[in-house]
Amino acid sequence: MQARKLIETAMKDGYSPLLLRRYAALDTIPARERIEFAEQWMSRYGDDGAISLVLGRLCMAESLWGKAEEFLLRSLARTKSAAAHLALAELFETIGRPEDAARHFRAAALLQKEQGAGN
């Protein structure tokens, strides 16, 4: 619980994508509570794509399929990200949309390849 308090306090002072990801990974905190905090941070700091990605994954953990899809698509609209494509692929596999899942798996792979070629 100490990590939770530290992150929540730090995020009051300013937005950090790293702290956001760490907070999202604190599975000792119920996902619904993490969703509430992430939504507050989105209201406070705006949406750079990372917050939507985290919210999408947290909604998936709670089986909030429609909200998860909404947040993940929102994340992709702001930032092309293999992680967001992969999360969407996993979501679509789970809810029985294999064609959409395959399309996002492919997009994630192509983005990874592009990003790797730039190194």
Backbone bond lengths (Angstrom), bond angles and torsions (degrees), N, CA, C in turn:
res aa  C-N    CA-C-N  psi(-1)  N-CA   C-N-CA  omega(-1)  CA-C   N-CA-C  phi
1 M - - - 1.442 - - 1.522 111.80 -
2 Q 1.308 117.15 -19.54 1.460 120.13 178.92 1.530 110.84 -65.08
3 A 1.327 117.25 -40.22 1.464 120.95 178.50 1.525 109.98 -61.16
4 R 1.310 116.11 -40.81 1.465 120.42 179.02 1.517 111.04 -57.92
5 K 1.331 116.12 -50.83 1.463 120.73 -177.71 1.524 111.29 -63.23
6 L 1.320 116.48 -41.17 1.460 120.11 179.18 1.531 111.39 -61.88
7 I 1.315 115.82 -46.61 1.469 119.79 -178.56 1.523 110.79 -66.60
8 E 1.324 117.65 -45.23 1.457 120.58 -179.56 1.527 111.00 -60.89
9 T 1.337 117.05 -40.36 1.466 121.16 177.92 1.525 110.56 -66.47
10 A 1.307 117.25 -45.55 1.464 121.01 -179.28 1.525 111.51 -63.57
11 M 1.331 116.89 -37.83 1.458 120.10 -178.95 1.532 111.70 -72.56
12 K 1.331 117.97 -17.15 1.464 119.89 172.83 1.525 110.12 -69.55
13 D 1.332 115.72 -32.04 1.469 121.30 -177.15 1.518 113.20 -83.43
14 G 1.320 117.44 -23.24 1.454 120.20 -179.82 1.517 110.99 174.31
15 Y 1.316 114.28 157.30 1.459 121.44 -176.92 1.524 111.27 -80.69
16 S 1.313 115.31 136.06 1.462 121.54 176.18 1.528 108.76 -139.78
17 P 1.348 118.07 114.73 1.463 119.79 177.09 1.532 112.33 -58.18
18 L 1.330 116.79 -35.56 1.469 120.36 179.16 1.527 110.70 -63.54
19 L 1.338 116.83 -47.88 1.468 119.58 178.96 1.524 111.27 -64.41
20 L 1.324 116.26 -36.20 1.460 120.18 176.89 1.527 110.95 -58.89
21 R 1.333 116.40 -47.13 1.476 120.12 179.68 1.533 110.74 -64.49
22 R 1.334 116.79 -40.32 1.472 119.91 178.41 1.528 110.67 -62.53
23 Y 1.329 115.70 -42.66 1.452 120.58 179.71 1.529 110.79 -62.95
24 A 1.311 116.06 -43.61 1.466 120.43 -179.76 1.526 111.35 -60.68
25 A 1.333 116.57 -29.37 1.464 121.29 -177.88 1.531 113.23 -83.46
26 L 1.319 118.24 -5.82 1.469 121.02 -179.58 1.526 110.07 -76.00
27 D 1.315 115.87 82.05 1.467 119.43 -173.57 1.523 113.96 -74.70
28 T 1.335 117.68 -0.20 1.470 119.23 172.10 1.527 110.68 -77.33
29 I 1.335 116.11 -14.70 1.466 121.82 175.93 1.532 106.71 -96.35
30 P 1.318 117.69 129.53 1.471 118.78 178.70 1.541 111.00 -54.80
31 A 1.315 115.88 142.42 1.464 120.82 -177.41 1.519 111.76 -57.68
32 R 1.313 117.69 -35.74 1.470 120.25 -179.52 1.527 111.14 -61.38
33 E 1.327 116.70 -39.14 1.468 120.18 177.65 1.522 110.60 -67.50
34 R 1.333 116.94 -41.48 1.457 119.89 178.55 1.524 110.71 -64.79
35 I 1.333 117.28 -35.85 1.462 121.42 176.32 1.526 109.89 -61.66
36 E 1.335 116.55 -45.83 1.468 120.58 -179.57 1.528 111.35 -58.32
37 F 1.331 116.95 -46.38 1.461 119.96 179.97 1.527 111.27 -65.91
38 A 1.313 117.41 -42.71 1.465 120.13 -179.92 1.528 110.66 -63.20
39 E 1.323 117.35 -37.76 1.464 120.13 177.24 1.532 111.24 -66.16
40 Q 1.329 116.27 -37.03 1.467 119.87 175.98 1.524 110.36 -63.51
41 W 1.327 116.37 -42.55 1.461 120.20 -179.91 1.534 110.35 -66.07
42 M 1.321 116.73 -36.38 1.465 119.81 177.40 1.534 109.44 -62.81
43 S 1.329 116.58 -43.18 1.460 120.43 178.57 1.523 111.08 -63.21
44 R 1.302 115.47 -38.23 1.473 120.42 -176.48 1.524 113.22 -77.69
45 Y 1.346 116.82 -42.48 1.462 120.42 -171.00 1.528 114.13 -109.61
46 G 1.321 117.07 -4.18 1.454 119.00 -175.67 1.526 109.99 86.83
47 D 1.307 115.37 -175.38 1.470 120.40 -175.26 1.515 109.56 -123.29
48 D 1.311 116.28 110.92 1.464 120.38 178.77 1.520 112.49 -99.66
49 G 1.275 118.60 8.72 1.459 122.07 -178.39 1.522 111.80 102.39
50 A 1.334 116.19 -40.12 1.466 119.99 -179.60 1.525 110.70 -66.49
51 I 1.329 116.37 -40.92 1.468 119.25 179.88 1.530 109.89 -65.18
52 S 1.319 116.92 -42.54 1.470 119.45 178.70 1.523 111.39 -63.61
53 L 1.323 117.00 -38.46 1.465 120.48 177.96 1.526 110.32 -62.04
54 V 1.320 116.55 -47.51 1.466 120.77 178.62 1.524 110.33 -60.95
55 L 1.323 116.51 -45.86 1.468 119.22 179.30 1.527 111.43 -62.07
56 G 1.319 116.99 -39.54 1.459 119.82 177.67 1.514 112.12 -60.96
57 R 1.323 116.01 -45.55 1.471 119.55 179.46 1.531 111.44 -65.56
58 L 1.331 116.57 -40.35 1.468 119.41 178.55 1.524 111.26 -65.18
59 C 1.329 116.67 -38.87 1.467 119.85 177.23 1.529 110.64 -65.29
60 M 1.328 116.97 -36.05 1.465 119.64 175.83 1.529 110.14 -61.23
61 A 1.322 116.80 -41.04 1.468 120.97 -179.78 1.523 111.48 -61.97
62 E 1.328 116.23 -26.81 1.463 121.18 179.72 1.533 112.58 -98.93
63 S 1.338 116.68 7.44 1.472 122.45 -178.59 1.525 112.50 60.50
64 L 1.316 116.48 32.42 1.459 122.14 175.05 1.532 106.97 -94.16
65 W 1.329 114.98 74.09 1.457 121.56 -167.99 1.526 113.37 -60.94
66 G 1.314 118.04 -45.20 1.461 120.88 -178.89 1.520 111.90 -64.16
67 K 1.327 116.79 -44.97 1.464 121.00 178.26 1.527 110.17 -65.28
68 A 1.320 117.03 -40.23 1.464 120.39 179.26 1.521 110.06 -60.12
69 E 1.323 116.69 -47.61 1.465 120.48 179.46 1.525 110.48 -60.76
70 E 1.314 116.75 -44.00 1.472 121.17 -179.95 1.536 111.07 -58.86
71 F 1.322 116.87 -48.05 1.467 120.17 -178.78 1.530 111.70 -67.03
72 L 1.323 117.12 -39.93 1.466 119.54 -178.78 1.525 111.64 -68.24
73 L 1.316 117.37 -40.03 1.467 120.19 176.18 1.529 110.60 -65.65
74 R 1.306 115.69 -36.68 1.473 121.08 176.61 1.525 110.58 -63.70
75 S 1.317 116.19 -40.70 1.462 120.71 177.73 1.525 110.69 -60.78
76 L 1.331 116.20 -46.37 1.467 120.34 179.31 1.522 112.39 -64.10
77 A 1.310 117.16 -32.66 1.464 120.45 179.31 1.530 110.90 -66.49
78 R 1.322 116.51 -27.01 1.457 120.48 -178.58 1.530 112.67 -93.11
79 T 1.313 116.61 -36.26 1.458 121.10 -176.09 1.520 109.47 -147.06
80 K 1.330 116.87 122.69 1.467 118.91 173.21 1.516 107.35 -66.57
81 S 1.310 115.54 123.21 1.456 119.61 -174.51 1.526 110.27 -146.40
82 A 1.323 115.01 129.69 1.460 119.80 175.88 1.527 110.06 -62.39
83 A 1.337 116.27 -35.10 1.467 120.27 -179.76 1.530 111.19 -62.74
84 A 1.321 117.15 -41.01 1.468 120.15 179.16 1.525 110.85 -68.94
85 H 1.349 116.96 -41.28 1.467 119.86 176.49 1.529 110.40 -61.18
86 L 1.321 116.19 -42.37 1.458 120.39 -179.72 1.533 111.12 -64.59
87 A 1.320 116.47 -42.51 1.468 119.92 178.28 1.529 110.37 -62.30
88 L 1.331 116.78 -42.39 1.468 119.59 177.18 1.526 111.01 -63.04
89 A 1.320 117.08 -40.93 1.465 120.31 178.37 1.530 110.32 -60.15
90 E 1.319 116.25 -44.78 1.468 120.44 178.71 1.526 110.87 -63.05
91 L 1.323 116.22 -42.20 1.464 120.65 178.19 1.523 110.43 -60.21
92 F 1.342 116.01 -49.64 1.461 119.62 -177.20 1.524 112.00 -65.50
93 E 1.318 117.66 -33.90 1.474 119.74 174.21 1.520 109.89 -61.73
94 T 1.322 115.32 -44.88 1.456 121.04 -176.79 1.520 112.55 -63.21
95 I 1.340 116.01 -39.45 1.470 118.67 -175.54 1.529 112.94 -95.00
96 G 1.338 116.71 9.89 1.458 120.17 172.68 1.516 115.25 81.17
97 R 1.318 116.73 37.28 1.470 120.94 175.51 1.530 108.42 -121.37
98 P 1.344 116.71 72.41 1.463 120.82 -172.36 1.532 114.68 -62.43
99 E 1.334 117.62 -33.64 1.469 119.08 179.98 1.524 110.91 -65.98
100 D 1.325 115.98 -42.95 1.469 120.42 177.33 1.526 110.18 -65.73
101 A 1.323 116.50 -39.49 1.466 120.36 178.25 1.526 110.21 -60.29
102 A 1.334 116.91 -46.84 1.467 120.83 -179.07 1.527 111.02 -61.90
103 R 1.331 116.47 -39.43 1.465 120.44 179.64 1.533 110.90 -62.50
104 H 1.317 117.08 -40.25 1.470 120.26 -178.71 1.532 112.03 -78.16
105 F 1.338 117.27 -32.42 1.469 118.68 173.25 1.531 109.40 -61.18
106 R 1.325 115.65 -43.60 1.469 120.55 179.59 1.530 110.82 -63.93
107 A 1.312 116.95 -44.74 1.468 120.69 179.59 1.530 110.66 -61.82
108 A 1.320 117.43 -39.69 1.465 120.79 178.13 1.525 110.41 -63.64
109 A 1.322 116.36 -44.12 1.466 120.54 -179.91 1.528 111.12 -63.83
110 L 1.319 116.91 -43.42 1.467 120.41 179.63 1.527 111.64 -64.83
111 L 1.312 116.36 -39.28 1.464 119.63 178.29 1.532 110.65 -65.70
112 Q 1.320 115.89 -42.29 1.474 119.85 177.37 1.525 110.11 -60.16
113 K 1.315 115.80 -42.04 1.473 120.24 -179.77 1.524 110.00 -63.64
114 E 1.330 116.92 -46.56 1.469 121.44 178.58 1.527 111.36 -58.58
115 Q 1.301 116.23 -46.04 1.460 121.35 -177.60 1.530 110.52 -67.38
116 G 1.319 116.44 -35.32 1.459 120.61 177.82 1.511 112.50 -69.40
117 A 1.342 116.97 -33.46 1.447 121.45 179.47 1.528 111.68 -68.97
118 G 1.319 116.62 -24.54 1.456 121.00 -179.93 1.512 113.27 -78.38
119 N 1.311 118.09 -10.46 1.469 121.50 -177.42 1.491 112.39 -87.40
